[in-house]
Structures are given as C-alpha cells and as structure tokens.
Amino acid sequence: MTIKTHSLYNVNMNNPHEHDRLTIDAVKKVSPSVVSIVISKYLPKIKNVYESPLFGGNPFGYGLPGQGLPDQEVIDGAGKEKVKIGGGSGFVVHKDGLILTNKHVVFDQEAEYTVVVGEEEEYPAKVLSRDPINDIALVQIKAKNLPAVDLGNSDKLELGQTVVAIGNALGLFSNTVSKGIVSGLSRSISASLGNEGEMENLRGVLQTDVAINQGNSGGPLIDLEGKAIGINTAIIYGAQNIGFAIPINWAKQDLDDILKHGRIIKPYLGLIYVMLNKKMKSQYSLPVDYGALVVRDHRPHTVAVVPNSPADKAGVKENDIVVELNGEKIGKDLSDMLQKCKAGEEIELTVFRKDKELKLKTTLEERKA
C-alpha cells in the first residue's frame, strides 16, 4: 500500500526503511548549512559564579549574565572578562554568509555574536536587521561559497506531515536532529525576547511535536525533501512534545528586503486593538462581531492611537471599529492583513464610529524596530 504523505513525494508503507532513508538524506543535505551562534558579553569578573549551560537559563536558549563559561579575557585592568552567556542556532540562506535565525537569539544589542560553521570555523557576526514584528533576524559573516538551505513553502504544510529540526542543542551539541510531525497550524503564543521581561506575541506559528531544546532556537525545521519550512523558535516548559516554529514564508520577505534594501521593512499603522467575535458583540452590545476594536491595552500610559501615526493622521479614534482594509473584510487579525501591504502605500480603512460608517485614508509608514 502506498499513501500520499506530502504533495511532492510518496512513501511505500510496506518498506519503513524508505521513510528513514528520506529523513537521513534530508538531514545530510541540510546539516552543513546549520550553524551555532555564540552570545558573549564583557562582565565584571566574579569568582565561581558561572553555571554549566546544562542548567538554568532562558527557555529559548538565550543565556543570562553569569551563566556560561568565561573566555578568561580581562580588559583594561577593569576586572572584566568576556563571558559566553548563551547560544542559539541559525542556517545559511545565501552563500556569501547571510544567516537566518530568531530575533530572540540576537536580541541583546550590547552582546557580541560569533558564528561557528562546521566543527571549528568561527566568524565574528553582525546583526543586519531584526524583524520588528516577527521572531526573525538576519546575521552576516564574512565568508564565501557556504552551502545555503533551500527554502520551501510553509503555506502548503499539512497536519501530520513529517518534519525534522536541526540545531545546537543545549548550546553544546551541534547538528542535533529531532523528528516529528506538524501538530497544528496558525497558533498564537507569547514568547520572551530577552532578560528584561520583554515579551512578543507570535501569531500564525507552526506547532510540532519535535523535541526543541535550549540552543535549538533559530535552527531550521525541514521537510523530507531537505527544504526549510520553518525556524524553530520556542518550547513550553512543563509540557512534553510541544514546540513552535516560525513559517519560512514569513522570512522570505525579510530576506528579499535585506538583499534589496539592506534592512527589513514592515508597514506601520499605529493602533492598539482587540479582534472582535460573537461573544464580545453580545457582551458589549457592539454593531458587528468582526473587525478590530481600537482600544488601549492594560499597560500604564498606553494610548489606543499613537500620536502622529498614520492611523492618527487618518482620523481614527479610540473605540472605533475597523471592519475593512482596502475594501476587504477584516478576518482573523488586522495585523496579518497589514503585512500584505507595503510601507509608503496608501490604504483605505472602513470604520464604524457609533452609528456611522466612515471611509478613512492614510499612508503607511515604515515600522521601526
């Protein structure tokens, strides 16, 4: 019996070794492109405060000051030394040293980053751009003719499809391979970015049962053709077999922006909102059960409409309900629809304000990281 497990290949279920062969071949194809990213900082030299990277630390592979191993480098007699505070993974997407990883892996702007290619080759790394919306960053090293990963199409993923994660597990074991399936599509989670409590809401992420360990963050999630279809990004502590990955299609636009403009460009509107549903319509006696209700969030000193933003210039007010963007009904999330627009593009918003329907126009700006 032969069953179709993916739109591009068939597996003979009477021969389980065929499935293993596909996995082995995919891993062999991608592994040379997977790199380790070492995060270092100059910190005050304090005896016996360094912990093993096997214990403690951030659940996304980002170490904390005082964790890791010192490089025994004292500078300026100031009693400081270069300390490895964490590690993550990445993968080559262009032969001339362009590397894709998670934003939270390279979030600290005061840290130094080193990319390890293969077992021994080390390169100082420069963070070219951090995506202001998604957990994506692009890093550059001075290297030539590196093997680049082929990028797949994450829009064609199916539930139950076999996937493989490759990364730098626990910051110690390079090219660690974990295999599983796609468990869910378009999930929403909140993830930690750094050590100061910064959080980011991630939407539309892939859920897998692949074992993603500390240090795996930023590594590729691949299909059995050896194409990257995601970026491993997060795990939930206390839960087994639940991991998340950023869809690779989100990164393709970022990669195009870097190659064309030298930075990641995202459109900016300037609203805080909540998405409406039938329950909220009934509870608050609203005129519609869809769209984005413009309202400030729970944080102190926030505003619903950012002053002098494109939304403010359009005349959007707090408690307005944005129901259409360029004539298209607002679906699951306004932000997802905005990402299909470009900075500098003029848009039209259809807004309900009490018992009136308004058509408001504005020009999107470039969002700053």
TAKA-V680260 format. One record per residue. N is the residue number from 0. OMEGA is omega in whole degrees, -180 to 180 (* if undefined). BURIAL is b if it has 16 or more other ideal C-beta (glycine too) atoms within 10 Angstrom, else e. Layout:
BEGIN
N_OMEGA_BURIAL + N_OMEGA_BURIAL
END
This chain:
BEGIN
0_176_e + 1_178_e + 2_-180_e + 3_-180_e + 4_179_b + 5_-175_b + 6_-173_e + 7_179_e + 8_177_e + 9_178_e + 10_178_b + 11_-176_e + 12_175_e + 13_180_e + 14_-177_e + 15_180_e + 16_178_e + 17_178_e + 18_177_e + 19_-179_e + 20_178_e + 21_180_b + 22_-178_b + 23_-179_e + 24_180_e + 25_180_b + 26_178_b + 27_-179_e + 28_-171_b + 29_-172_b + 30_-180_b + 31_-178_b + 32_-178_b + 33_-176_b + 34_172_b + 35_178_b + 36_-178_b + 37_-178_b + 38_-177_b + 39_177_b + 40_172_b + 41_-176_b + 42_176_b + 43_-178_e + 44_179_e + 45_-174_e + 46_169_e + 47_176_e + 48_-174_e + 49_-179_b + 50_175_e + 51_177_e + 52_178_b + 53_-176_e + 54_175_e + 55_176_e + 56_-176_b + 57_-178_b + 58_180_b + 59_174_b + 60_-179_b + 61_-175_b + 62_177_b + 63_176_e + 64_-178_e + 65_177_e + 66_-179_b + 67_-176_b + 68_-179_e + 69_176_b + 70_177_e + 71_180_e + 72_180_e + 73_-176_e + 74_173_e + 75_-179_e + 76_-174_e + 77_179_e + 78_178_e + 79_177_e + 80_-180_b + 81_-174_b + 82_173_b + 83_-175_b + 84_179_b + 85_-180_b + 86_178_b + 87_-178_b + 88_175_b + 89_176_b + 90_-175_b + 91_178_b + 92_174_b + 93_-172_b + 94_-178_e + 95_169_e + 96_177_b + 97_-172_b + 98_178_b + 99_179_b + 100_175_b + 101_175_b + 102_-176_b + 103_176_b + 104_-177_b + 105_-174_b + 106_-175_b + 107_-177_b + 108_178_e + 109_-178_e + 110_172_b + 111_-177_e + 112_178_b + 113_178_b + 114_178_b + 115_179_b + 116_-176_b + 117_-177_e + 118_-170_e + 119_-174_e + 120_-179_e + 121_-180_e + 122_170_b + 123_-175_e + 124_175_b + 125_176_e + 126_-179_b + 127_-177_b + 128_175_b + 129_180_b + 130_-178_b + 131_-177_b + 132_-174_b + 133_-179_b + 134_-176_b + 135_173_b + 136_177_b + 137_-175_b + 138_-179_b + 139_170_b + 140_179_b + 141_179_e + 142_-177_b + 143_173_e + 144_175_e + 145_178_b + 146_-178_e + 147_178_b + 148_171_b + 149_180_e + 150_180_b + 151_-179_b + 152_-176_e + 153_178_b + 154_-177_e + 155_179_e + 156_180_b + 157_176_e + 158_-180_e + 159_-180_e + 160_180_b + 161_177_b + 162_-178_b + 163_176_b + 164_176_b + 165_-180_b + 166_-175_b + 167_-172_b + 168_177_b + 169_-178_b + 170_-174_b + 171_-169_e + 172_-177_e + 173_179_b + 174_171_b + 175_-174_b + 176_175_b + 177_-175_b + 178_178_b + 179_-179_b + 180_171_b + 181_-176_b + 182_-178_b + 183_180_e + 184_174_e + 185_175_e + 186_175_e + 187_179_e + 188_171_b + 189_-175_e + 190_178_b + 191_179_b + 192_-175_b + 193_-173_b + 194_-175_e + 195_178_e + 196_179_e + 197_-180_e + 198_177_e + 199_177_b + 200_-179_e + 201_-180_b + 202_173_e + 203_-177_b + 204_178_b + 205_174_b + 206_178_b + 207_173_b + 208_179_b + 209_178_b + 210_177_b + 211_-177_b + 212_173_b + 213_-179_b + 214_176_b + 215_-177_b + 216_179_b + 217_178_b + 218_-176_b + 219_165_b + 220_-172_b + 221_173_b + 222_-175_b + 223_171_b + 224_-178_e + 225_177_b + 226_178_b + 227_178_b + 228_178_b + 229_175_b + 230_-179_b + 231_-170_b + 232_-171_b + 233_171_b + 234_176_b + 235_-180_e + 236_-179_e + 237_178_e + 238_179_e + 239_173_e + 240_173_e + 241_177_b + 242_-177_b + 243_179_b + 244_175_b + 245_178_b + 246_-175_b + 247_-180_b + 248_177_b + 249_-177_b + 250_-177_b + 251_179_e + 252_177_b + 253_180_b + 254_177_b + 255_180_e + 256_-179_b + 257_-177_b + 258_-178_e + 259_-170_e + 260_-179_e + 261_178_e + 262_177_e + 263_-177_b + 264_178_b + 265_180_b + 266_-177_b + 267_179_b + 268_176_b + 269_-180_b + 270_163_b + 271_-173_b + 272_169_b + 273_179_e + 274_-176_e + 275_174_b + 276_-177_e + 277_-179_e + 278_-179_e + 279_177_e + 280_-180_e + 281_-176_e + 282_-175_e + 283_177_e + 284_-179_e + 285_-178_e + 286_-178_e + 287_178_e + 288_178_e + 289_179_b + 290_-176_b + 291_177_b + 292_-177_b + 293_-175_b + 294_179_b + 295_-179_e + 296_-172_e + 297_-176_e + 298_-180_e + 299_174_e + 300_177_e + 301_176_e + 302_-179_e + 303_179_b + 304_-177_b + 305_-180_e + 306_177_e + 307_176_e + 308_176_b + 309_178_b + 310_179_b + 311_179_b + 312_178_b + 313_-178_b + 314_177_e + 315_-178_b + 316_174_e + 317_-178_e + 318_168_e + 319_174_b + 320_177_b + 321_-174_b + 322_180_b + 323_172_b + 324_-177_b + 325_177_e + 326_180_e + 327_-180_e + 328_178_e + 329_-178_b + 330_-175_e + 331_-176_e + 332_178_b + 333_-178_b + 334_179_b + 335_179_e + 336_179_b + 337_-178_b + 338_176_b + 339_178_e + 340_-178_b + 341_173_e + 342_-177_e + 343_-179_e + 344_174_e + 345_-180_e + 346_175_b + 347_177_e + 348_170_b + 349_-171_b + 350_169_b + 351_175_b + 352_-173_e + 353_-177_e + 354_-178_e + 355_172_e + 356_-177_e + 357_173_e + 358_-176_e + 359_180_b + 360_177_e + 361_178_b + 362_-180_e + 363_177_b + 364_176_b + 365_-179_e + 366_179_b + 367_-179_e + 368_*_e
END
